[in-house]
Amino acid sequence: MAGNYSIGEIMIDQEQIFKRAAEIGKAITEDFEGQEVLMIGILKGAVLWMADLVKQIGLNVYLDFMAVSSYGASTKSTGAVKIVKDLDIPIEGKNVIIVEDIVDSGITLNYLKNYLLAMKPKSLRICTLLDKPSGRRIDIDVDYIGFTVEDKFIVGYGLDYNQSYRNFPYITCLVDG
């Protein structure tokens, strides 16, 4: 066990995640009918969610990834955003969807949104597996939300604590103990 935490109860199981990926994939397909989309997965947390999501989109989908950090080895965002891996594909004139694991403080996503908007995409939308509105420090609109969660430190299904617990096939949280 990493730190002085233990694993809480299952909050969202894999079947619920698959069902929600299908619903959001259908919405993206309808929203961008007859067009292509570039999905930008935010490493490492969004990989599992993005893989499930893109299989449900009935359009030509391009994939790219960015690595952005604001947590380090902590359970709280430091507020300082650092791009660790940038895009490989130019996004100017493209329909871009940022795929996140969780929207918490909004600081990282707001930085990322402004960074990408400066590259002049045709459109820019945000899709997240989890939304934690109680953690917001910056107001940010999210276009596609998988699930809204309470103010807990969430792990599983790509989300980690100090690189642990990403491989859980469900969403849970860390609890003191």
C-alpha positions, 0 to 999 in steps of 0.5 A: 500500500502506498502511503497511509491510505487504504482502498475504499469501496467500488464507486463506479464499476467497469460495466458502468464505464463501458455504458457511459463510453458508448453514450458519449461516443454516440454523442460525439459521433452526432456532434461531428457527423461527417467530420474527423476528430483529433482526440488528445489523451492526457497521459497517463490517466486518460489512456484507459478511458480514451481507449474505451471511448474511441472505439465507440465513435463512428467517425474517422478519429486521430489520436495524439497524447500530451503529458501534463503534470500538476500533482507530482507525488501528492494528493493535492494539485500544486497549481504549477502546470508543466507540459512533459510531452507535447503534441506530435500532430498539428491541430490547426483547423482540426476538431480537437477533443481533450480527453481527461481522466478527471477534472478537479481544480480546473487549473491544469485543464484551463492552462491546457485549453488556452495552450491549445486554443493558441494553435487555432483548432477548428473547435476544441471540446473537453471530455472527462471520465470524472468531474469533481466540481467541489474541487474547482478553483477555476471555472471551466466548461466540460462538454462531455462528462462520464460521471460526477464524483465527490471530493475524494482522492479517486484512483483506478481505471487510469487514475493513480496515487504516486503511480499506483492503482491505475490498473484497477478495472473500476473507480474507487478512492483512497481513505485514511487508514 
